[in-house]
């Protein structure tokens, strides 16, 4: 079953977070299990962002989470945020291409 993680965070340092993401992408090439990601900006809440990351399964997400590069990314990202990121862990029950 597909699995999606949504990470909501606030920051005034989104460019630095994007640089971290680029570094993570390069360092996990061929190792990461995430298959699709979106970074979004909340139009109604200034400096609020959501990252939406898709995995083939919960188990694959945990493999990705356990990568040392992912741990380092998460620690560095948290330092750039205004508070603790909020995680939503979601099993995909239905998917439609519209």
C-alpha positions in Angstrom: 0.0 0.0 0.0 1.4 3.4 -0.9 2.3 5.7 1.9 2.5 9.5 2.1 4.2 11.6 4.7 3.2 15.3 5.0 5.6 17.6 6.8 4.3 21.0 7.8 6.8 23.6 9.0 7.3 27.3 9.3 10.5 29.2 8.4 11.9 32.4 7.0 14.8 30.4 5.6 13.1 28.4 2.8 16.0 28.9 0.4 18.4 27.3 2.8 16.0 24.4 3.3 15.9 24.0 -0.5 19.7 23.9 -0.5 19.6 21.2 2.1 17.1 19.3 0.0 19.4 19.5 -3.1 22.3 18.1 -1.0 20.1 15.3 0.3 18.9 14.4 -3.2 22.5 14.2 -4.4 23.7 12.2 -1.4 20.9 9.7 -1.5 20.9 9.1 -5.2 20.4 5.4 -5.8 19.6 4.8 -2.1 16.5 6.7 -1.3 13.1 5.0 -1.4 11.0 8.2 -1.8 9.4 8.2 -5.3 7.7 11.6 -5.5 7.8 14.8 -3.5 6.1 18.2 -3.6 7.0 21.2 -1.6 4.1 23.7 -1.2 3.6 27.1 0.3 0.5 27.9 2.3 -1.2 30.9 0.7 -3.2 31.6 3.9 -0.3 31.4 6.4 2.9 33.3 5.8 6.1 31.3 6.1 4.2 28.0 6.3 5.2 25.2 4.0 4.2 21.5 3.5 6.4 18.9 2.0 4.4 15.9 0.6 6.5 12.8 0.1 5.3 9.6 -1.5 6.7 6.1 -0.9 5.8 2.7 -2.3 5.0 1.5 1.2 5.3 2.3 4.9 8.2 -0.2 5.1 10.1 1.6 2.3 9.4 5.0 4.1 11.1 3.6 7.2 14.1 2.4 5.1 14.4 6.0 3.8 14.0 7.4 7.3 16.8 5.2 8.6 19.3 6.5 6.0 22.1 8.5 7.8 21.6 11.2 5.2 17.9 11.5 6.0 18.7 11.9 9.7 21.3 14.6 9.0 18.9 16.4 6.7 16.1 16.3 9.3 18.3 17.6 12.0 19.7 20.4 9.8 16.2 21.3 8.6 14.8 21.5 12.1 17.4 24.1 13.0 16.2 26.3 10.1 12.5 26.1 11.2 10.7 28.5 13.5 9.4 25.5 15.6 9.2 21.7 15.4 7.9 20.4 12.1 4.6 18.5 12.3 4.5 15.1 10.6 1.4 13.4 9.2 1.8 9.7 8.3 -0.8 8.5 5.8 -1.7 5.2 4.2 -3.1 5.8 0.7 -6.5 4.3 0.5 -7.6 5.6 -2.9 -5.8 7.3 -5.7 -7.3 8.8 -8.9 -5.6 10.3 -11.9 -7.9 13.2 -12.8 
